[in-house]
Amino acid sequence: MNMRFLKEYRDGNLAREILGEIKKISLKPAKLMEVCGTHTVSIFRHGIRDILPENINLISGPGCPVCVTPNKHIDEAIELCRRPDVVLTTFGDMMKVPGSGSSLAAEKAEGADIRIVYSTMDAVDIARDNPDREVVFFGIGFETTSPTIAAAVLRAEREGVSNFSIVGAQKLIPEAIRALLENNEVGVNGFILPGHVSALIGIEPYRFIASEFGIPAVIIGFEPVDILQGIHMLVKQIEAGEARTEIQYTRGVPPGGNPHAMKILFSVFEPGDALWRGIGSIPGTGLKLKKEYRRFDAVGRFGIEITGDREHPGCRCGDVLRGVKTPLDCGLYGKACIPENPVGPCMVSVEGTCAAYYKYGMRRSG
């Protein structure tokens, strides 16, 4: 379908037409995992789960960068912000995420100098304007935001801002999908791939999903017609016994991604192992500073050492991120864990699965 305007991707008649096509060909049971928190929220907002045939089961995966950040990194940031010489900067969605015994919001209430920024460049500006303070940026995110963190490091290097450093907790999506497939806990039949990340990395890093594991995967946009079109593409492949990696979101994702942004990213960082909440350490899914930029590593600079399993024993956020449980399976959900008093990050982030369930009225029966 050749659509040119945003309103067409929200057209109710067109959505019903695509849904009718899905129902015509959807015979086999299909578990489709969305690997993006924005997709999770959009699916709930537009009621897509409710209108699909019962044999199509949408499963939320590890697509929220706030949610997959383990307590270890949050505790590192908390340890740093307690130093009187440190100004900690971060994005606002990290403030309420609980660490092992505190949160950044709680530390700020106790007097820590924690500042919300809207860009990594804001953190560099703060460091430049406060040469007598150490300014640390708590950086999370996937390939979408990581090039901006690399650009901030390059700018600090270029301008001689020596009091700037980062807690690097960024992650790479494709190899995390590989880890899920190798564990095969859920039996996913198709992947709804993230549009934002894919605009940076393109389609090639996902080819292995179909070529090695024989599972269809489609990069999909975020409007209701986008999502239904993408599901239609997946269902057609599943019914035909085919497996390809395709792009539905052609208006936002060039096949080659954004080579310039990726060049900036990998001029500063190199792949390394990374801890994922609920999954553990996954090789090749983290970003570590290259040797020539290692002095910008705040954890190393200040000698911060956080060890051991520090997750809340009752929180099932990790299981939700792997798709093996839903929020309704967690004994804390909707009781001890609510948006005003979150126990885990899946209830904090606007893209968290628990937050989406809660906001759109998914409650336990009885």
Secondary structure, DSSP 8 states (H G I E B T S, - for coil): ----SGGGGG-HHHHHHHHHHHHHH--S-EEEEE--HHHHHHHHHTTHHHHS-TTEEEEE-S--HHHHS-HHHHHHHHHHHTSTTEEEEE-GGGTT---SS--HHHHHHTT--EEE-SSHHHHHHHHHH-TTSEEEEEEEE-TTTHHHHHHHHHHHHHHT-TTEEEEEEEB-HHHHHHHHHHHTSS---EEEE-HHHHHHH-SGGGHHHHHHH---EEE--SSHHHHHHHHHHHHHHHHHT---EEES-TTT--TT--HHHHHHHHHHEEEEEEEETTTEEEEEEEEEE-GGGGGGBHHHHTT----S--S-TT--HHHHHHTS--GGG-TTBTTTBBTTB-SSGGGTSTT-HHHHHHHTT-----
